[in-house]
């Protein structure tokens, strides 16, 4: 299931989720006390994808 940004954003990351996920550490979903910072959140596609996982 693709992340659904809350607004359409030119240059958004919604279409790049698979490529971006491949760049995350393999055990990223098991890390505790992680602070995720995305300075140019745009529509939030990557943020919502990470929160969902």
mmCIF file of the N, C-alpha and C atoms, coordinates in Angstrom:
data_MODEL
# 
_entry.id   MODEL 
# 
loop_
_atom_site.group_PDB 
_atom_site.id 
_atom_site.type_symbol 
_atom_site.label_atom_id 
_atom_site.label_alt_id 
_atom_site.label_comp_id 
_atom_site.label_asym_id 
_atom_site.label_entity_id 
_atom_site.label_seq_id 
_atom_site.pdbx_PDB_ins_code 
_atom_site.Cartn_x 
_atom_site.Cartn_y 
_atom_site.Cartn_z 
_atom_site.occupancy 
_atom_site.B_iso_or_equiv 
_atom_site.pdbx_formal_charge 
_atom_site.auth_seq_id 
_atom_site.auth_comp_id 
_atom_site.auth_asym_id 
_atom_site.auth_atom_id 
_atom_site.pdbx_PDB_model_num 
ATOM 1   N N  . UNK A 1 1  ? 0.845  -1.183 0.000  1.00 0.00 ? 1  UNK A N  1 
ATOM 2   C CA . UNK A 1 1  ? 0.000  0.000  0.000  1.00 0.00 ? 1  UNK A CA 1 
ATOM 3   C C  . UNK A 1 1  ? 0.887  1.242  0.000  1.00 0.00 ? 1  UNK A C  1 
ATOM 4   N N  . UNK A 1 2  ? 0.586  2.181  -0.877 1.00 0.00 ? 2  UNK A N  1 
ATOM 5   C CA . UNK A 1 2  ? 1.377  3.409  -0.974 1.00 0.00 ? 2  UNK A CA 1 
ATOM 6   C C  . UNK A 1 2  ? 0.959  4.402  0.096  1.00 0.00 ? 2  UNK A C  1 
ATOM 7   N N  . UNK A 1 3  ? 1.925  5.194  0.515  1.00 0.00 ? 3  UNK A N  1 
ATOM 8   C CA . UNK A 1 3  ? 1.637  6.270  1.468  1.00 0.00 ? 3  UNK A CA 1 
ATOM 9   C C  . UNK A 1 3  ? 0.768  7.309  0.782  1.00 0.00 ? 3  UNK A C  1 
ATOM 10  N N  . UNK A 1 4  ? -0.187 7.844  1.508  1.00 0.00 ? 4  UNK A N  1 
ATOM 11  C CA . UNK A 1 4  ? -1.084 8.858  0.965  1.00 0.00 ? 4  UNK A CA 1 
ATOM 12  C C  . UNK A 1 4  ? -0.752 10.209 1.589  1.00 0.00 ? 4  UNK A C  1 
ATOM 13  N N  . UNK A 1 5  ? -0.080 11.090 0.840  1.00 0.00 ? 5  UNK A N  1 
ATOM 14  C CA . UNK A 1 5  ? 0.207  12.415 1.389  1.00 0.00 ? 5  UNK A CA 1 
ATOM 15  C C  . UNK A 1 5  ? -1.082 13.189 1.644  1.00 0.00 ? 5  UNK A C  1 
ATOM 16  N N  . UNK A 1 6  ? -1.031 14.120 2.593  1.00 0.00 ? 6  UNK A N  1 
ATOM 17  C CA . UNK A 1 6  ? -2.247 14.875 2.910  1.00 0.00 ? 6  UNK A CA 1 
ATOM 18  C C  . UNK A 1 6  ? -2.534 15.967 1.898  1.00 0.00 ? 6  UNK A C  1 
ATOM 19  N N  . UNK A 1 7  ? -1.548 16.328 1.061  1.00 0.00 ? 7  UNK A N  1 
ATOM 20  C CA . UNK A 1 7  ? -1.764 17.245 -0.047 1.00 0.00 ? 7  UNK A CA 1 
ATOM 21  C C  . UNK A 1 7  ? -0.921 16.776 -1.231 1.00 0.00 ? 7  UNK A C  1 
ATOM 22  N N  . UNK A 1 8  ? -1.350 17.109 -2.420 1.00 0.00 ? 8  UNK A N  1 
ATOM 23  C CA . UNK A 1 8  ? -0.524 16.843 -3.606 1.00 0.00 ? 8  UNK A CA 1 
ATOM 24  C C  . UNK A 1 8  ? 0.631  17.825 -3.591 1.00 0.00 ? 8  UNK A C  1 
ATOM 25  N N  . UNK A 1 9  ? 1.833  17.355 -3.882 1.00 0.00 ? 9  UNK A N  1 
ATOM 26  C CA . UNK A 1 9  ? 3.012  18.209 -3.800 1.00 0.00 ? 9  UNK A CA 1 
ATOM 27  C C  . UNK A 1 9  ? 3.899  17.930 -5.002 1.00 0.00 ? 9  UNK A C  1 
ATOM 28  N N  . UNK A 1 10 ? 4.194  18.951 -5.759 1.00 0.00 ? 10 UNK A N  1 
ATOM 29  C CA . UNK A 1 10 ? 5.082  18.802 -6.909 1.00 0.00 ? 10 UNK A CA 1 
ATOM 30  C C  . UNK A 1 10 ? 6.441  18.341 -6.393 1.00 0.00 ? 10 UNK A C  1 
ATOM 31  N N  . UNK A 1 11 ? 6.964  17.276 -6.964 1.00 0.00 ? 11 UNK A N  1 
ATOM 32  C CA . UNK A 1 11 ? 8.245  16.737 -6.502 1.00 0.00 ? 11 UNK A CA 1 
ATOM 33  C C  . UNK A 1 11 ? 8.119  15.920 -5.238 1.00 0.00 ? 11 UNK A C  1 
ATOM 34  N N  . UNK A 1 12 ? 6.902  15.497 -4.888 1.00 0.00 ? 12 UNK A N  1 
ATOM 35  C CA . UNK A 1 12 ? 6.674  14.717 -3.673 1.00 0.00 ? 12 UNK A CA 1 
ATOM 36  C C  . UNK A 1 12 ? 7.351  13.354 -3.729 1.00 0.00 ? 12 UNK A C  1 
ATOM 37  N N  . UNK A 1 13 ? 7.490  12.739 -2.571 1.00 0.00 ? 13 UNK A N  1 
ATOM 38  C CA . UNK A 1 13 ? 8.208  11.473 -2.466 1.00 0.00 ? 13 UNK A CA 1 
ATOM 39  C C  . UNK A 1 13 ? 7.293  10.260 -2.553 1.00 0.00 ? 13 UNK A C  1 
ATOM 40  N N  . UNK A 1 14 ? 6.007  10.456 -2.730 1.00 0.00 ? 14 UNK A N  1 
ATOM 41  C CA . UNK A 1 14 ? 5.063  9.336  -2.774 1.00 0.00 ? 14 UNK A CA 1 
ATOM 42  C C  . UNK A 1 14 ? 5.409  8.292  -3.808 1.00 0.00 ? 14 UNK A C  1 
ATOM 43  N N  . UNK A 1 15 ? 5.945  8.720  -4.932 1.00 0.00 ? 15 UNK A N  1 
ATOM 44  C CA . UNK A 1 15 ? 6.300  7.773  -5.994 1.00 0.00 ? 15 UNK A CA 1 
ATOM 45  C C  . UNK A 1 15 ? 7.677  7.167  -5.786 1.00 0.00 ? 15 UNK A C  1 
ATOM 46  N N  . UNK A 1 16 ? 8.419  7.659  -4.803 1.00 0.00 ? 16 UNK A N  1 
ATOM 47  C CA . UNK A 1 16 ? 9.785  7.180  -4.554 1.00 0.00 ? 16 UNK A CA 1 
ATOM 48  C C  . UNK A 1 16 ? 9.896  6.342  -3.284 1.00 0.00 ? 16 UNK A C  1 
ATOM 49  N N  . UNK A 1 17 ? 8.765  5.980  -2.678 1.00 0.00 ? 17 UNK A N  1 
ATOM 50  C CA . UNK A 1 17 ? 8.786  5.281  -1.396 1.00 0.00 ? 17 UNK A CA 1 
ATOM 51  C C  . UNK A 1 17 ? 9.657  4.026  -1.450 1.00 0.00 ? 17 UNK A C  1 
ATOM 52  N N  . UNK A 1 18 ? 9.520  3.208  -2.485 1.00 0.00 ? 18 UNK A N  1 
ATOM 53  C CA . UNK A 1 18 ? 10.289 1.964  -2.564 1.00 0.00 ? 18 UNK A CA 1 
ATOM 54  C C  . UNK A 1 18 ? 11.796 2.245  -2.607 1.00 0.00 ? 18 UNK A C  1 
ATOM 55  N N  . UNK A 1 19 ? 12.195 3.235  -3.386 1.00 0.00 ? 19 UNK A N  1 
ATOM 56  C CA . UNK A 1 19 ? 13.614 3.569  -3.495 1.00 0.00 ? 19 UNK A CA 1 
ATOM 57  C C  . UNK A 1 19 ? 14.142 4.148  -2.176 1.00 0.00 ? 19 UNK A C  1 
ATOM 58  N N  . UNK A 1 20 ? 13.349 4.985  -1.534 1.00 0.00 ? 20 UNK A N  1 
ATOM 59  C CA . UNK A 1 20 ? 13.772 5.574  -0.268 1.00 0.00 ? 20 UNK A CA 1 
ATOM 60  C C  . UNK A 1 20 ? 13.829 4.530  0.840  1.00 0.00 ? 20 UNK A C  1 
ATOM 61  N N  . UNK A 1 21 ? 12.870 3.616  0.856  1.00 0.00 ? 21 UNK A N  1 
ATOM 62  C CA . UNK A 1 21 ? 12.870 2.561  1.876  1.00 0.00 ? 21 UNK A CA 1 
ATOM 63  C C  . UNK A 1 21 ? 14.124 1.693  1.747  1.00 0.00 ? 21 UNK A C  1 
ATOM 64  N N  . UNK A 1 22 ? 14.572 1.450  0.530  1.00 0.00 ? 22 UNK A N  1 
ATOM 65  C CA . UNK A 1 22 ? 15.773 0.641  0.310  1.00 0.00 ? 22 UNK A CA 1 
ATOM 66  C C  . UNK A 1 22 ? 17.019 1.296  0.912  1.00 0.00 ? 22 UNK A C  1 
ATOM 67  N N  . UNK A 1 23 ? 16.984 2.606  1.123  1.00 0.00 ? 23 UNK A N  1 
ATOM 68  C CA . UNK A 1 23 ? 18.118 3.324  1.700  1.00 0.00 ? 23 UNK A CA 1 
ATOM 69  C C  . UNK A 1 23 ? 18.119 3.320  3.228  1.00 0.00 ? 23 UNK A C  1 
ATOM 70  N N  . UNK A 1 24 ? 16.988 2.939  3.823  1.00 0.00 ? 24 UNK A N  1 
ATOM 71  C CA . UNK A 1 24 ? 16.914 2.871  5.281  1.00 0.00 ? 24 UNK A CA 1 
ATOM 72  C C  . UNK A 1 24 ? 17.637 1.615  5.771  1.00 0.00 ? 24 UNK A C  1 
ATOM 73  N N  . UNK A 1 25 ? 18.175 1.641  6.994  1.00 0.00 ? 25 UNK A N  1 
ATOM 74  C CA . UNK A 1 25 ? 18.784 0.428  7.544  1.00 0.00 ? 25 UNK A CA 1 
ATOM 75  C C  . UNK A 1 25 ? 17.754 -0.709 7.605  1.00 0.00 ? 25 UNK A C  1 
ATOM 76  N N  . UNK A 1 26 ? 18.194 -1.938 7.399  1.00 0.00 ? 26 UNK A N  1 
ATOM 77  C CA . UNK A 1 26 ? 17.286 -3.095 7.346  1.00 0.00 ? 26 UNK A CA 1 
ATOM 78  C C  . UNK A 1 26 ? 16.472 -3.255 8.628  1.00 0.00 ? 26 UNK A C  1 
ATOM 79  N N  . UNK A 1 27 ? 17.053 -2.916 9.766  1.00 0.00 ? 27 UNK A N  1 
ATOM 80  C CA . UNK A 1 27 ? 16.357 -3.088 11.043 1.00 0.00 ? 27 UNK A CA 1 
ATOM 81  C C  . UNK A 1 27 ? 15.762 -1.773 11.574 1.00 0.00 ? 27 UNK A C  1 
ATOM 82  N N  . UNK A 1 28 ? 15.560 -0.817 10.703 1.00 0.00 ? 28 UNK A N  1 
ATOM 83  C CA . UNK A 1 28 ? 15.072 0.507  11.106 1.00 0.00 ? 28 UNK A CA 1 
ATOM 84  C C  . UNK A 1 28 ? 13.757 0.428  11.872 1.00 0.00 ? 28 UNK A C  1 
ATOM 85  N N  . UNK A 1 29 ? 12.876 -0.490 11.498 1.00 0.00 ? 29 UNK A N  1 
ATOM 86  C CA . UNK A 1 29 ? 11.573 -0.599 12.158 1.00 0.00 ? 29 UNK A CA 1 
ATOM 87  C C  . UNK A 1 29 ? 11.686 -1.138 13.586 1.00 0.00 ? 29 UNK A C  1 
ATOM 88  N N  . UNK A 1 30 ? 12.844 -1.664 13.971 1.00 0.00 ? 30 UNK A N  1 
ATOM 89  C CA . UNK A 1 30 ? 13.040 -2.188 15.321 1.00 0.00 ? 30 UNK A CA 1 
ATOM 90  C C  . UNK A 1 30 ? 13.763 -1.199 16.239 1.00 0.00 ? 30 UNK A C  1 
ATOM 91  N N  . UNK A 1 31 ? 14.236 -0.096 15.694 1.00 0.00 ? 31 UNK A N  1 
ATOM 92  C CA . UNK A 1 31 ? 14.942 0.908  16.507 1.00 0.00 ? 31 UNK A CA 1 
ATOM 93  C C  . UNK A 1 31 ? 13.965 1.548  17.488 1.00 0.00 ? 31 UNK A C  1 
ATOM 94  N N  . UNK A 1 32 ? 14.467 1.863  18.657 1.00 0.00 ? 32 UNK A N  1 
ATOM 95  C CA . UNK A 1 32 ? 13.661 2.570  19.655 1.00 0.00 ? 32 UNK A CA 1 
ATOM 96  C C  . UNK A 1 32 ? 14.247 3.967  19.871 1.00 0.00 ? 32 UNK A C  1 
ATOM 97  N N  . UNK A 1 33 ? 13.428 4.863  20.325 1.00 0.00 ? 33 UNK A N  1 
ATOM 98  C CA . UNK A 1 33 ? 13.861 6.240  20.613 1.00 0.00 ? 33 UNK A CA 1 
ATOM 99  C C  . UNK A 1 33 ? 14.513 6.906  19.405 1.00 0.00 ? 33 UNK A C  1 
ATOM 100 N N  . UNK A 1 34 ? 13.873 6.789  18.251 1.00 0.00 ? 34 UNK A N  1 
ATOM 101 C CA . UNK A 1 34 ? 14.385 7.378  17.019 1.00 0.00 ? 34 UNK A CA 1 
ATOM 102 C C  . UNK A 1 34 ? 13.698 8.719  16.790 1.00 0.00 ? 34 UNK A C  1 
ATOM 103 N N  . UNK A 1 35 ? 14.458 9.693  16.401 1.00 0.00 ? 35 UNK A N  1 
ATOM 104 C CA . UNK A 1 35 ? 13.898 10.982 15.999 1.00 0.00 ? 35 UNK A CA 1 
ATOM 105 C C  . UNK A 1 35 ? 14.041 11.095 14.492 1.00 0.00 ? 35 UNK A C  1 
ATOM 106 N N  . UNK A 1 36 ? 12.914 11.119 13.807 1.00 0.00 ? 36 UNK A N  1 
ATOM 107 C CA . UNK A 1 36 ? 12.898 11.252 12.349 1.00 0.00 ? 36 UNK A CA 1 
ATOM 108 C C  . UNK A 1 36 ? 12.745 12.725 12.019 1.00 0.00 ? 36 UNK A C  1 
ATOM 109 N N  . UNK A 1 37 ? 13.670 13.254 11.242 1.00 0.00 ? 37 UNK A N  1 
ATOM 110 C CA . UNK A 1 37 ? 13.618 14.668 10.867 1.00 0.00 ? 37 UNK A CA 1 
ATOM 111 C C  . UNK A 1 37 ? 13.580 14.764 9.349  1.00 0.00 ? 37 UNK A C  1 
ATOM 112 N N  . UNK A 1 38 ? 12.572 15.423 8.851  1.00 0.00 ? 38 UNK A N  1 
ATOM 113 C CA . UNK A 1 38 ? 12.448 15.672 7.423  1.00 0.00 ? 38 UNK A CA 1 
ATOM 114 C C  . UNK A 1 38 ? 12.186 17.164 7.256  1.00 0.00 ? 38 UNK A C  1 
ATOM 115 N N  . UNK A 1 39 ? 13.230 17.948 6.994  1.00 0.00 ? 39 UNK A N  1 
ATOM 116 C CA . UNK A 1 39 ? 13.074 19.401 6.981  1.00 0.00 ? 39 UNK A CA 1 
ATOM 117 C C  . UNK A 1 39 ? 12.112 19.917 5.917  1.00 0.00 ? 39 UNK A C  1 
ATOM 118 N N  . UNK A 1 40 ? 11.979 19.214 4.809  1.00 0.00 ? 40 UNK A N  1 
ATOM 119 C CA . UNK A 1 40 ? 11.077 19.648 3.741  1.00 0.00 ? 40 UNK A CA 1 
ATOM 120 C C  . UNK A 1 40 ? 9.997  18.591 3.571  1.00 0.00 ? 40 UNK A C  1 
ATOM 121 N N  . UNK A 1 41 ? 9.105  18.506 4.554  1.00 0.00 ? 41 UNK A N  1 
ATOM 122 C CA . UNK A 1 41 ? 8.136  17.412 4.607  1.00 0.00 ? 41 UNK A CA 1 
ATOM 123 C C  . UNK A 1 41 ? 7.175  17.400 3.416  1.00 0.00 ? 41 UNK A C  1 
ATOM 124 N N  . UNK A 1 42 ? 6.886  18.541 2.816  1.00 0.00 ? 42 UNK A N  1 
ATOM 125 C CA . UNK A 1 42 ? 5.971  18.570 1.672  1.00 0.00 ? 42 UNK A CA 1 
ATOM 126 C C  . UNK A 1 42 ? 4.635  17.967 2.034  1.00 0.00 ? 42 UNK A C  1 
ATOM 127 N N  . UNK A 1 43 ? 4.211  16.938 1.287  1.00 0.00 ? 43 UNK A N  1 
ATOM 128 C CA . UNK A 1 43 ? 2.943  16.271 1.564  1.00 0.00 ? 43 UNK A CA 1 
ATOM 129 C C  . UNK A 1 43 ? 3.046  15.224 2.648  1.00 0.00 ? 43 UNK A C  1 
ATOM 130 N N  . UNK A 1 44 ? 4.248  14.903 3.100  1.00 0.00 ? 44 UNK A N  1 
ATOM 131 C CA . UNK A 1 44 ? 4.423  13.967 4.206  1.00 0.00 ? 44 UNK A CA 1 
ATOM 132 C C  . UNK A 1 44 ? 4.399  12.503 3.829  1.00 0.00 ? 44 UNK A C  1 
ATOM 133 N N  . UNK A 1 45 ? 4.574  12.155 2.558  1.00 0.00 ? 45 UNK A N  1 
ATOM 134 C CA . UNK A 1 45 ? 4.476  10.762 2.121  1.00 0.00 ? 45 UNK A CA 1 
ATOM 135 C C  . UNK A 1 45 ? 5.441  9.850  2.878  1.00 0.00 ? 45 UNK A C  1 
ATOM 136 N N  . UNK A 1 46 ? 6.690  10.242 2.981  1.00 0.00 ? 46 UNK A N  1 
ATOM 137 C CA . UNK A 1 46 ? 7.681  9.400  3.665  1.00 0.00 ? 46 UNK A CA 1 
ATOM 138 C C  . UNK A 1 46 ? 7.402  9.324  5.159  1.00 0.00 ? 46 UNK A C  1 
ATOM 139 N N  . UNK A 1 47 ? 7.055  10.450 5.754  1.00 0.00 ? 47 UNK A N  1 
ATOM 140 C CA . UNK A 1 47 ? 6.714  10.474 7.177  1.00 0.00 ? 47 UNK A CA 1 
ATOM 141 C C  . UNK A 1 47 ? 5.575  9.512  7.475  1.00 0.00 ? 47 UNK A C  1 
ATOM 142 N N  . UNK A 1 48 ? 4.484  9.606  6.721  1.00 0.00 ? 48 UNK A N  1 
ATOM 143 C CA . UNK A 1 48 ? 3.327  8.748  6.972  1.00 0.00 ? 48 UNK A CA 1 
ATOM 144 C C  . UNK A 1 48 ? 3.638  7.286  6.685  1.00 0.00 ? 48 UNK A C  1 
ATOM 145 N N  . UNK A 1 49 ? 4.487  7.020  5.716  1.00 0.00 ? 49 UNK A N  1 
ATOM 146 C CA . UNK A 1 49 ? 4.899  5.648  5.428  1.00 0.00 ? 49 UNK A CA 1 
ATOM 147 C C  . UNK A 1 49 ? 5.660  5.073  6.615  1.00 0.00 ? 49 UNK A C  1 
ATOM 148 N N  . UNK A 1 50 ? 6.607  5.835  7.162  1.00 0.00 ? 50 UNK A N  1 
ATOM 149 C CA . UNK A 1 50 ? 7.391  5.360  8.306  1.00 0.00 ? 50 UNK A CA 1 
ATOM 150 C C  . UNK A 1 50 ? 6.488  5.180  9.530  1.00 0.00 ? 50 UNK A C  1 
ATOM 151 N N  . UNK A 1 51 ? 5.587  6.100  9.771  1.00 0.00 ? 51 UNK A N  1 
ATOM 152 C CA . UNK A 1 51 ? 4.678  5.977  10.911 1.00 0.00 ? 51 UNK A CA 1 
ATOM 153 C C  . UNK A 1 51 ? 3.772  4.760  10.782 1.00 0.00 ? 51 UNK A C  1 
ATOM 154 N N  . UNK A 1 52 ? 3.341  4.462  9.573  1.00 0.00 ? 52 UNK A N  1 
ATOM 155 C CA . UNK A 1 52 ? 2.478  3.314  9.323  1.00 0.00 ? 52 UNK A CA 1 
ATOM 156 C C  . UNK A 1 52 ? 3.204  2.007  9.587  1.00 0.00 ? 52 UNK A C  1 
ATOM 157 N N  . UNK A 1 53 ? 4.485  1.972  9.231  1.00 0.00 ? 53 UNK A N  1 
ATOM 158 C CA . UNK A 1 53 ? 5.282  0.748  9.427  1.00 0.00 ? 53 UNK A CA 1 
ATOM 159 C C  . UNK A 1 53 ? 5.647  0.618  10.879 1.00 0.00 ? 53 UNK A C  1 
# 
